[in-house]
Amino acid sequence: MAAKIGTVQQLSQTALTATTTTVLYTVPALTTTILKELVLCNTDTADHTVTIQVGAGTAVANRILSAVNIPAGQTLAFTFSTALLTTQTITGGASVGAFVSCTISGIEVQ
């Protein structure tokens, strides 16, 4: 059997809502996804916090970022090497909706 190779791609790009359980990405059927990078950009003049979860739910145990402060006008990038299985999700939100953009990159392997 040949090795399965994926390429890095943008998985999601959206403005975060004020609901930390908003689904940002769902792993497609018959696929494993490796989360590689999450970029958060605060376009507001005030600081905001961001919470992101990965896996099969939104429990505290699934958090990879928990109320992380994103300073006003700043962009922060986080690198990962986290595997997600079919139907698992990346969920999250900000302390105030519409001011923090979130770009998620990763590798999908089928």
C-alpha positions as CSV (number, residue, x, y, z in Angstrom):
1,M,0.0,0.0,0.0
2,A,1.4,3.4,-1.0
3,A,1.8,6.1,1.7
4,K,-1.0,8.6,1.8
5,I,0.3,12.2,1.5
6,G,-1.6,15.4,2.1
7,T,-0.8,19.0,1.4
8,V,-1.0,21.9,3.7
9,Q,-4.2,23.9,3.0
10,Q,-6.4,26.5,4.5
11,L,-9.1,24.6,6.4
12,S,-11.2,27.5,7.6
13,Q,-11.2,31.3,7.7
14,T,-13.9,33.2,9.6
15,A,-14.6,36.0,12.1
16,L,-15.2,34.3,15.5
17,T,-18.5,34.7,17.2
18,A,-19.1,35.2,20.9
19,T,-20.0,31.6,21.3
20,T,-17.0,29.4,22.1
21,T,-18.8,26.2,20.8
22,T,-19.1,27.5,17.2
23,V,-17.9,24.8,14.8
24,L,-15.0,26.2,12.8
25,Y,-14.0,23.0,11.0
26,T,-15.2,19.4,10.8
27,V,-12.9,16.6,9.6
28,P,-14.5,15.0,6.4
29,A,-15.4,11.3,6.2
30,L,-12.6,8.9,5.6
31,T,-10.0,11.6,6.5
32,T,-7.5,12.4,9.2
33,T,-6.6,16.0,9.6
34,I,-3.4,17.4,11.1
35,L,-3.9,20.8,12.6
36,K,-0.7,22.8,11.8
37,E,-1.4,26.5,12.4
38,L,-4.0,28.8,13.8
39,V,-3.8,32.6,13.2
40,L,-5.9,35.0,15.2
41,C,-6.1,38.7,14.2
42,N,-7.8,41.2,16.5
43,T,-9.1,44.0,14.3
44,D,-10.7,45.9,17.2
45,T,-9.3,48.8,19.4
46,A,-9.8,46.7,22.5
47,D,-8.3,43.4,23.7
48,H,-10.3,40.2,23.3
49,T,-9.9,36.6,24.5
50,V,-10.2,33.5,22.4
51,T,-11.0,29.9,23.3
52,I,-10.4,27.0,20.9
53,Q,-11.2,23.3,21.4
54,V,-10.3,20.2,19.2
55,G,-11.6,16.7,19.2
56,A,-14.9,15.1,19.9
57,G,-16.5,17.9,22.0
58,T,-16.2,21.2,23.6
59,A,-15.2,20.1,27.1
60,V,-12.4,21.8,29.0
61,A,-10.2,18.8,28.4
62,N,-10.3,19.5,24.6
63,R,-9.0,23.1,24.8
64,I,-5.9,24.0,23.0
65,L,-6.3,27.7,23.8
66,S,-8.2,28.8,26.8
67,A,-9.2,32.5,27.1
68,V,-6.0,33.6,25.5
69,N,-5.7,37.4,25.2
70,I,-5.3,38.8,21.7
71,P,-4.2,42.4,22.1
72,A,-6.0,45.2,20.2
73,G,-4.8,45.4,16.6
74,Q,-2.5,42.4,16.9
75,T,-2.1,39.1,15.1
76,L,-0.9,35.9,16.9
77,A,0.0,32.7,15.3
78,F,0.0,29.3,17.0
79,T,1.7,26.2,15.6
80,F,0.5,22.6,16.3
81,S,0.9,19.1,15.1
82,T,-2.4,17.7,16.4
83,A,-4.3,14.9,14.7
84,L,-8.0,14.9,14.4
85,L,-10.1,11.9,13.2
86,T,-13.1,11.7,11.0
87,T,-16.0,13.8,12.2
88,Q,-14.0,15.5,15.0
89,T,-14.2,19.3,15.1
90,I,-12.3,22.5,15.8
91,T,-14.6,24.8,17.7
92,G,-14.2,28.1,19.3
93,G,-15.1,31.7,19.8
94,A,-14.0,35.1,21.2
95,S,-15.1,37.2,24.2
96,V,-16.9,39.5,21.7
97,G,-18.0,38.4,18.3
98,A,-16.9,39.8,14.8
99,F,-13.6,41.4,15.9
100,V,-11.2,38.4,15.8
101,S,-10.5,36.7,12.5
102,C,-9.4,33.0,12.7
103,T,-7.5,31.3,9.9
104,I,-6.9,27.5,10.4
105,S,-4.3,25.6,8.3
106,G,-3.7,21.9,8.2
107,I,-3.2,18.7,6.3
108,E,-6.0,16.4,5.2
109,V,-5.0,12.8,4.6
110,Q,-7.4,10.3,3.1
